């Protein structure tokens, strides 16, 4: 009986270790945005647009599931789970927490993608933590997760709006010049996301911030 228990414990520990290692190779990439055709191609929906670009390049199809649309792909032994929350921007945290729990993804393997008015169009900033900066999506995620210590990828949308027109601006469509420049920026975002999962957060910040 003792030998049996020893063998069971030995192989059980190995299985548990393998499971932990596998979980550390899973990454949740969340693009923030609002659902519905009204919000397509708006600045506030850059998170959705980046994930659509990645899914297209990786031949991954989105499927409507609980609290969002999900697409998955593998790259260099890592599994990337792309999430577009269906909760609308101001309730993004609920979807993030649900899918972190469902897929057993640790906080350090989560990357949130959102727009940033304080950055020029197309500018990239990746940070390991920080305040919401006035972004309602990040504000809700902070509240639900009860922490600000998660990676976020801020995509600059500029601040070319007059006083009191901020909402109209972020919910507005890209202008002609921005639309022409978007493909190159989306490709850069695609590379960034894969780097996050393979090279790590610090290397990704060093390689992509300011590019």
SETOR-570116 format. One record per atom (N, C-alpha, C): x, y, z; residue number from 0. Coordinates in steps of 0.05 Angstrom, whole numbers. Atoms other than C-alpha are relative to their C-alpha. Example, Ala and Ser with C-alpha at 12.3 -4.5 7.8 and 13.67 -1.06 7.14 Angstrom:
// SETOR-570116
MARZA       px       py       pz   resi
MARZA       18      -24        0      0
MARZA      246      -90      156      0
MARZA       18       24        0      0
MARZA      -16      -24       -1      1
MARZA      273      -21      143      1
MARZA      -15       22       14      1
//
This chain:
// SETOR-570116
MARZA       px       py       pz   resi
MARZA       17      -24        0      0
MARZA        0        0        0      0
MARZA       17       25        0      0
MARZA      -18      -23       -1      1
MARZA       57       47       17      1
MARZA       13        5      -27      1
MARZA      -13       -2       27      2
MARZA       91       33      -50      2
MARZA      -20       12      -20      2
MARZA       21      -11       18      3
MARZA       25       46      -86      3
MARZA       -4       30        4      3
MARZA        4      -28       -6      4
MARZA       15      112      -51      4
MARZA       24       17       -9      4
MARZA      -24      -14        8      5
MARZA       87      132      -66      5
MARZA        0        5      -30      5
MARZA        1       -3       29      6
MARZA       79      118     -140      6
MARZA      -22       19       -9      6
MARZA       22      -18        6      7
MARZA       12      154     -142      7
MARZA        8       29        5      7
MARZA       -9      -27       -7      8
MARZA       43      215     -107      8
MARZA       20       10      -20      8
MARZA      -21       -7       18      9
MARZA      103      214     -153      9
MARZA      -11        9      -27      9
MARZA       11       -7       26     10
MARZA       64      213     -218     10
MARZA      -21       22        2     10
MARZA       19      -22       -4     11
MARZA       10      259     -190     11
MARZA       15       27        0     11
MARZA      -16      -25       -2     12
MARZA       63      312     -175     12
MARZA       10        8      -28     12
MARZA       -9       -5       27     13
MARZA       91      305     -245     13
MARZA      -22       12      -18     13
MARZA       23       -9       16     14
MARZA       22      314     -276     14
MARZA       -7       28        8     14
MARZA        6      -27      -10     15
MARZA        9      375     -232     15
MARZA       20       20      -11     15
MARZA      -21      -18       10     16
MARZA       76      405     -253     16
MARZA       -4        7      -29     16
MARZA        4       -4       28     17
MARZA       61      395     -326     17
MARZA      -24       18       -5     17
MARZA       23      -17        3     18
MARZA       -7      427     -318     18
MARZA        7       29        6     18
MARZA       -8      -27       -7     19
MARZA       23      488     -285     19
MARZA       17       12      -22     19
MARZA      -16      -10       22     20
MARZA       75      495     -339     20
MARZA      -16        6      -25     20
MARZA       18       -5       23     21
MARZA       21      490     -392     21
MARZA      -16       25        4     21
MARZA       15      -24       -5     22
MARZA      -20      543     -359     22
MARZA       16       26       -3     22
MARZA      -17      -23        3     23
MARZA       39      591     -359     23
MARZA        5        7      -29     23
MARZA       -4       -5       28     24
MARZA       41      585     -434     24
MARZA      -26        9      -14     24
MARZA       25      -10       10     25
MARZA      -30      611     -442     25
MARZA       -2       30        6     25
MARZA        1      -28       -3     26
MARZA      -42      685     -453     26
MARZA      -27       11       -8     26
MARZA       26      -12        6     27
MARZA     -106      726     -451     27
MARZA        6       28      -10     27
MARZA       -4      -26       12     28
MARZA     -103      785     -499     28
MARZA      -28       13       -4     28
MARZA       26      -12       -1     29
MARZA     -162      832     -488     29
MARZA        0       27      -15     29
MARZA        3      -26       14     30
MARZA     -181      886     -538     30
MARZA      -25       13        9     30
MARZA       23      -14      -10     31
MARZA     -227      938     -509     31
MARZA      -15       14      -23     31
MARZA       16      -14       21     32
MARZA     -285      966     -550     32
MARZA      -29       -3        7     32
MARZA       29        2       -2     33
MARZA     -360      970     -558     33
MARZA      -11      -16      -22     33
MARZA       11       17       21     34
MARZA     -402      919     -595     34
MARZA      -21       16      -17     34
MARZA       20      -13       18     35
MARZA     -447      939     -654     35
MARZA       13       15      -23     35
MARZA      -11      -13       25     36
MARZA     -437      966     -724     36
MARZA        5       30        4     36
MARZA       -3      -29       -5     37
MARZA     -444     1038     -697     37
MARZA       28        6        8     37
MARZA      -26       -5      -12     38
MARZA     -376     1031     -664     38
MARZA       23      -10      -18     38
MARZA      -21       10       17     39
MARZA     -338      997     -721     39
MARZA       17       22      -11     39
MARZA      -19      -19       11     40
MARZA     -276     1034     -743     40
MARZA        0       27       15     40
MARZA       -2      -24      -16     41
MARZA     -281     1085     -687     41
MARZA       26       -2       17     41
MARZA      -25       -1      -15     42
MARZA     -220     1107     -647     42
MARZA       -2      -16       26     42
MARZA        3       13      -26     43
MARZA     -248     1079     -582     43
MARZA        1      -31       -3     43
MARZA        1       28        6     44
MARZA     -252     1010     -615     44
MARZA       26      -11      -11     44
MARZA      -25       10       11     45
MARZA     -179     1003     -632     45
MARZA        8      -27       11     45
MARZA       -5       26      -11     46
MARZA     -174      944     -585     46
MARZA      -12      -22      -16     46
MARZA       14       19       17     47
MARZA     -225      906     -626     47
MARZA       14       -3      -27     47
MARZA      -11        0       27     48
MARZA     -192      926     -691     48
MARZA       27      -14        0     48
MARZA      -26       14       -1     49
MARZA     -123      902     -669     49
MARZA       -4      -30        2     49
MARZA        5       29       -3     50
MARZA     -152      834     -648     50
MARZA      -10      -11      -26     50
MARZA       10        9       26     51
MARZA     -189      829     -715     51
MARZA       24       -4      -19     51
MARZA      -23        2       17     52
MARZA     -123      841     -750     52
MARZA       17      -25        6     52
MARZA      -15       24       -9     53
MARZA      -87      788     -709     53
MARZA      -14      -26       -8     53
MARZA       15       24        7     54
MARZA     -142      737     -719     54
MARZA        2       -6      -29     54
MARZA       -1        3       29     55
MARZA     -141      749     -794     55
MARZA       27      -11       -8     55
MARZA      -27        9        8     56
MARZA      -66      740     -799     56
MARZA        7      -28       10     56
MARZA       -5       27      -12     57
MARZA      -66      678     -755     57
MARZA      -21      -21       -7     57
MARZA       21       18        9     58
MARZA     -126      646     -789     58
MARZA      -16      -11       23     58
MARZA       16        7      -23     59
MARZA     -165      646     -724     59
MARZA      -27       14       -2     59
MARZA       27      -10        3     60
MARZA     -240      655     -725     60
MARZA      -12        6       28     60
MARZA       14       -8      -25     61
MARZA     -279      692     -670     61
MARZA      -27      -15        2     61
MARZA       26       12       -6     62
MARZA     -338      656     -638     62
MARZA      -12       14       23     62
MARZA       15      -13      -21     63
MARZA     -391      688     -595     63
MARZA       -3      -20       24     63
MARZA        2       17      -24     64
MARZA     -385      659     -524     64
MARZA       -9       18       23     64
MARZA        9      -15      -23     65
MARZA     -403      682     -454     65
MARZA       16       25        4     65
MARZA      -12      -26       -5     66
MARZA     -388      756     -444     66
MARZA       20       10      -21     66
MARZA      -18      -10       21     67
MARZA     -350      763     -509     67
MARZA        4      -19      -23     67
MARZA       -8       16       23     68
MARZA     -322      737     -574     68
MARZA       28       -9        4     68
MARZA      -26       13       -6     69
MARZA     -263      689     -570     69
MARZA       12      -12      -25     69
MARZA      -15       13       21     70
MARZA     -210      668     -620     70
MARZA       26      -10       13     70
MARZA      -25       11      -11     71
MARZA     -149      625     -606     71
MARZA       19       -8      -22     71
MARZA      -21       10       19     72
MARZA      -83      611     -641     72
MARZA       25       -7       16     72
MARZA      -25        8      -14     73
MARZA      -16      580     -623     73
MARZA       24       11      -16     73
MARZA      -25      -11       12     74
MARZA       53      609     -636     74
MARZA       23       -7       19     74
MARZA      -24        8      -15     75
MARZA      119      580     -612     75
MARZA       -6      -13       26     75
MARZA        7       15      -24     76
MARZA       87      534     -563     76
MARZA      -19       14       20     76
MARZA       18      -15      -17     77
MARZA       43      588     -533     77
MARZA      -28        1      -12     77
MARZA       28       -3        9     78
MARZA      -33      593     -536     78
MARZA       -9       28        6     78
MARZA       10      -27       -3     79
MARZA      -61      662     -547     79
MARZA      -31       -1       -2     79
MARZA       29       -2       -1     80
MARZA     -134      673     -528     80
MARZA       -8       29       -3     80
MARZA        8      -28        6     81
MARZA     -163      736     -560     81
MARZA      -28        4       10     81
MARZA       27       -6      -11     82
MARZA     -222      767     -524     82
MARZA       -9       28       -8     82
MARZA       14      -25        5     83
MARZA     -269      821     -549     83
MARZA      -25        0       18     83
MARZA       23        0      -18     84
MARZA     -316      835     -490     84
MARZA      -26        9      -13     84
MARZA       26       -8       11     85
MARZA     -390      840     -507     85
MARZA      -15       16       21     85
MARZA       13      -13      -23     86
MARZA     -404      878     -442     86
MARZA       -2       30       -3     86
MARZA       -5      -28        4     87
MARZA     -391      947     -472     87
MARZA       23        9       18     87
MARZA      -26       -9      -11     88
MARZA     -330      987     -452     88
MARZA       -1        3       31     88
MARZA        1       -7      -29     89
MARZA     -353     1009     -382     89
MARZA       -3      -24       18     89
MARZA        3       25      -17     90
MARZA     -363      937     -358     90
MARZA       20      -21       -9     90
MARZA      -20       19       11     91
MARZA     -301      906     -389     91
MARZA       11      -19       21     91
MARZA      -12       16      -21     92
MARZA     -276      879     -322     92
MARZA      -14      -27        4     92
MARZA       15       25       -4     93
MARZA     -331      827     -317     93
MARZA        9      -22      -19     93
MARZA       -9       19       20     94
MARZA     -310      794     -382     94
MARZA       29       -9        5     94
MARZA      -28        7       -5     95
MARZA     -236      797     -365     95
MARZA        2      -20       22     95
MARZA       -2       18      -23     96
MARZA     -245      764     -298     96
MARZA      -12      -28       -6     96
MARZA       13       26        7     97
MARZA     -292      710     -325     97
MARZA       19      -17      -16     97
MARZA      -17       17       17     98
MARZA     -243      688     -379     98
MARZA       27       -6       12     98
MARZA      -23        7      -15     99
MARZA     -183      692     -334     99
MARZA       -5      -25       17     99
MARZA        8       23      -17    100
MARZA     -219      644     -287    100
MARZA       -6      -25      -16    100
MARZA        8       23       17    101
MARZA     -247      599     -341    101
MARZA       25      -14      -12    101
MARZA      -24       11       13    102
MARZA     -179      590     -375    102
MARZA       23       -3       19    102
MARZA      -22        2      -20    103
MARZA     -138      592     -310    103
MARZA       25       15       -9    103
MARZA      -22      -16        9    104
MARZA      -95      648     -336    104
MARZA        9       19       22    104
MARZA      -10      -18      -21    105
MARZA      -50      684     -286    105
MARZA        1       29       -9    105
MARZA        1      -28        6    106
MARZA      -52      759     -282    106
MARZA       23        9      -17    106
MARZA      -24       -9       15    107
MARZA       19      766     -310    107
MARZA       -1       -8      -29    107
MARZA        4        8       28    108
MARZA       -5      732     -374    108
MARZA      -23       14      -14    108
MARZA       23      -15       11    109
MARZA      -60      783     -387    109
MARZA       11       26      -12    109
MARZA       -7      -25       13    110
MARZA      -51      841     -436    110
MARZA      -26       14       -9    110
MARZA       24      -16        7    111
MARZA     -105      895     -443    111
MARZA        8       21      -21    111
MARZA       -6      -19       22    112
MARZA     -106      936     -508    112
MARZA      -22       21        0    112
MARZA       20      -21        0    113
MARZA     -140     1004     -508    113
MARZA       10       25      -14    113
MARZA       -7      -25       13    114
MARZA     -140     1073     -540    114
MARZA       11       19       22    114
MARZA      -11      -20      -18    115
MARZA     -103     1132     -509    115
MARZA        1       27      -13    115
MARZA        2      -27       11    116
MARZA     -119     1205     -521    116
MARZA       26       16        5    116
MARZA      -24      -15       -7    117
MARZA      -53     1228     -490    117
MARZA       24       -7      -18    117
MARZA      -21        7       19    118
MARZA      -12     1195     -545    118
MARZA       -7        8      -28    118
MARZA        5       -7       28    119
MARZA       -4     1218     -617    119
MARZA      -10      -25      -15    119
MARZA       11       23       15    120
MARZA      -39     1175     -669    120
MARZA       21      -21       -6    120
MARZA      -17       22        7    121
MARZA       -7     1107     -676    121
MARZA       23       -5       20    121
MARZA      -22        4      -20    122
MARZA       42     1116     -617    122
MARZA       -7      -24       17    122
MARZA        3       24      -16    123
MARZA       53     1053     -576    123
MARZA       13        3       27    123
MARZA      -11        0      -27    124
MARZA       62     1049     -501    124
MARZA      -10      -26       14    124
MARZA        6       24      -15    125
MARZA       66      983     -463    125
MARZA       10        5       29    125
MARZA       -8       -4      -28    126
MARZA       66      986     -387    126
MARZA       -8      -24       17    126
MARZA        5       23      -17    127
MARZA       67      935     -331    127
MARZA      -23        5       20    127
MARZA       20       -7      -19    128
MARZA       18      973     -288    128
MARZA       -6       29       -3    128
MARZA        6      -28        2    129
MARZA      -14     1041     -278    129
MARZA      -29        6        6    129
MARZA       28       -8       -5    130
MARZA      -77     1081     -265    130
MARZA      -16       -3      -25    130
MARZA       17        3       23    131
MARZA     -136     1081     -311    131
MARZA        3       24      -20    131
MARZA       -5      -23       17    132
MARZA     -116     1150     -339    132
MARZA      -26       12      -12    132
MARZA       25      -11       10    133
MARZA     -189     1168     -347    133
MARZA      -15      -18      -19    133
MARZA       12       19       19    134
MARZA     -204     1107     -390    134
MARZA      -21      -17       15    134
MARZA       21       14      -14    135
MARZA     -271     1077     -369    135
MARZA        3      -30        0    135
MARZA       -5       29        1    136
MARZA     -252     1007     -392    136
MARZA       20       -9       20    136
MARZA      -21        6      -19    137
MARZA     -189     1006     -351    137
MARZA      -10        5       29    137
MARZA       11       -6      -26    138
MARZA     -226     1037     -293    138
MARZA      -16      -23       11    138
MARZA       16       23       -8    139
MARZA     -275      979     -291    139
MARZA       17      -25        5    139
MARZA      -18       23       -3    140
MARZA     -220      927     -299    140
MARZA       15        3       27    140
MARZA      -13       -4      -25    141
MARZA     -182      958     -241    141
MARZA      -18       -7       24    141
MARZA       19        5      -22    142
MARZA     -245      955     -197    142
MARZA       -6      -29        3    142
MARZA        8       28       -1    143
MARZA     -264      884     -215    143
MARZA       24      -18        9    143
MARZA      -23       16       -7    144
MARZA     -193      855     -210    144
MARZA       12        9       27    144
MARZA      -10      -12      -25    145
MARZA     -178      900     -150    145
MARZA       30        3       -1    145
MARZA      -28       -5        3    146
MARZA     -109      915     -177    146
MARZA        4       16      -25    146
MARZA       -8      -14       24    147
MARZA      -74      960     -227    147
MARZA       25      -13      -12    147
MARZA      -25       13        8    148
MARZA      -16      912     -235    148
MARZA       -5      -21      -21    148
MARZA        3       18       23    149
MARZA      -31      882     -303    149
MARZA       11       15      -24    149
MARZA      -12      -13       24    150
MARZA        1      895     -371    150
MARZA      -22       13      -17    150
MARZA       19      -13       19    151
MARZA      -33      944     -417    151
MARZA       16       12      -23    151
MARZA      -10      -10       26    152
MARZA      -19      965     -489    152
MARZA      -18       23       -8    152
MARZA       15      -24        7    153
MARZA      -41     1036     -502    153
MARZA        7        8      -29    153
MARZA       -4       -8       28    154
MARZA      -50     1056     -575    154
MARZA      -10       29       -3    154
MARZA        6      -28        2    155
MARZA      -48     1130     -588    155
MARZA      -21        7      -21    155
MARZA       20       -9       19    156
MARZA     -109     1162     -621    156
MARZA        1       30       -3    156
MARZA       -2      -29        2    157
MARZA      -88     1235     -612    157
MARZA      -22       14       16    157
MARZA       20      -16      -15    158
MARZA     -128     1292     -582    158
MARZA       -8       24      -17    158
MARZA        8      -22       19    159
MARZA     -149     1333     -643    159
MARZA      -29        6        2    159
MARZA       28       -8       -3    160
MARZA     -215     1356     -614    160
MARZA       -2       25       16    160
MARZA        4      -25      -14    161
MARZA     -242     1421     -588    161
MARZA      -12       -6       28    161
MARZA        9        3      -27    162
MARZA     -263     1432     -516    162
MARZA      -29      -11        1    162
MARZA       27       12       -3    163
MARZA     -323     1389     -496    163
MARZA       -8      -20      -21    163
MARZA        6       18       22    164
MARZA     -318     1345     -558    164
MARZA       15      -27        2    164
MARZA      -16       24       -3    165
MARZA     -278     1288     -529    165
MARZA      -16      -26       -7    165
MARZA       16       24        5    166
MARZA     -334     1237     -531    166
MARZA       -5       -4      -30    166
MARZA        4        1       29    167
MARZA     -350     1254     -604    167
MARZA       25       -9      -14    167
MARZA      -25        7       13    168
MARZA     -277     1247     -621    168
MARZA        7      -30        3    168
MARZA       -8       28       -4    169
MARZA     -264     1179     -590    169
MARZA      -20      -19      -13    169
MARZA       21       17       13    170
MARZA     -330     1152     -618    170
MARZA       -2        6      -30    170
MARZA        0       -7       29    171
MARZA     -314     1182     -686    171
MARZA       17      -19      -16    171
MARZA      -14       17       19    172
MARZA     -286     1147     -747    172
MARZA       29       11       -5    172
MARZA      -26       -9        7    173
MARZA     -213     1150     -767    173
MARZA       -1       19      -24    173
MARZA       -1      -17       24    174
MARZA     -197     1207     -815    174
MARZA       16      -13      -22    174
MARZA      -12       12       24    175
MARZA     -169     1194     -884    175
MARZA       30       -6        4    175
MARZA      -29        4       -5    176
MARZA      -96     1203     -864    176
MARZA        5      -23       19    176
MARZA       -3       22      -20    177
MARZA     -103     1158     -803    177
MARZA       -6      -27      -13    177
MARZA        8       25       12    178
MARZA     -138     1105     -844    178
MARZA       22      -11      -18    178
MARZA      -22        9       17    179
MARZA      -80     1102     -893    179
MARZA       23      -11       16    179
MARZA      -22        8      -17    180
MARZA      -30     1094     -837    180
MARZA       -6      -24       18    180
MARZA        8       22      -19    181
MARZA      -69     1042     -797    181
MARZA       12      -27       -7    181
MARZA      -10       27        6    182
MARZA      -46      979     -835    182
MARZA       28       -5       12    182
MARZA      -27        4      -11    183
MARZA       27      989     -815    183
MARZA        0       -1       30    183
MARZA        2       -1      -29    184
MARZA        8     1005     -743    184
MARZA      -13      -26       11    184
MARZA       13       25       -8    185
MARZA      -37      943     -739    185
MARZA       20      -23       -2    185
MARZA      -20       21        3    186
MARZA       20      899     -764    186
MARZA       20        2       24    186
MARZA      -18       -4      -23    187
MARZA       65      929     -710    187
MARZA      -13      -11       26    187
MARZA       15       10      -23    188
MARZA       11      913     -658    188
MARZA       -1      -30        0    188
MARZA       -1       29        2    189
MARZA        8      842     -683    189
MARZA       26      -12       10    189
MARZA      -27        8       -9    190
MARZA       83      834     -673    190
MARZA        3        3       30    190
MARZA       -2       -6      -29    191
MARZA       77      865     -604    191
MARZA      -13      -22       17    191
MARZA       15       20      -15    192
MARZA       25      816     -580    192
MARZA       14      -27        1    192
MARZA      -15       25        1    193
MARZA       65      756     -602    193
MARZA       26        1       17    193
MARZA      -24       -4      -16    194
MARZA      127      785     -569    194
MARZA       -7       -2       30    194
MARZA        8        2      -28    195
MARZA       89      792     -503    195
MARZA       -2      -29        9    195
MARZA        3       28       -8    196
MARZA       75      718     -503    196
MARZA       26      -16       -2    196
MARZA      -24       15        4    197
MARZA      143      695     -526    197
MARZA       26       12       12    197
MARZA      -24      -13      -10    198
MARZA      195      746     -505    198
MARZA       -4       12       28    198
MARZA        5      -11      -27    199
MARZA      161      772     -442    199
MARZA       -6       29       -1    199
MARZA        9      -28       -2    200
MARZA      135      839     -419    200
MARZA       23       20       -2    200
MARZA      -22      -19        0    201
MARZA      202      874     -406    201
MARZA       13        2      -27    201
MARZA      -12       -1       27    202
MARZA      232      855     -473    202
MARZA      -19       13      -20    202
MARZA       19      -12       18    203
MARZA      168      876     -507    203
MARZA       -1       30        4    203
MARZA       -1      -29       -6    204
MARZA      169      944     -473    204
MARZA       25       13      -13    204
MARZA      -26      -11       11    205
MARZA      242      954     -494    205
MARZA       -1        1      -30    205
MARZA        0        2       30    206
MARZA      228      933     -566    206
MARZA      -20       17      -13    206
MARZA       22      -13       14    207
MARZA      163      968     -580    207
MARZA       -7       28        9    207
MARZA        7      -27       -9    208
MARZA      154     1030     -537    208
MARZA       15       21      -16    208
MARZA      -12      -22       16    209
MARZA      166     1091     -579    209
MARZA        2       -6      -30    209
MARZA       -3        7       28    210
MARZA      163     1054     -645    210
MARZA      -25        9      -16    210
//
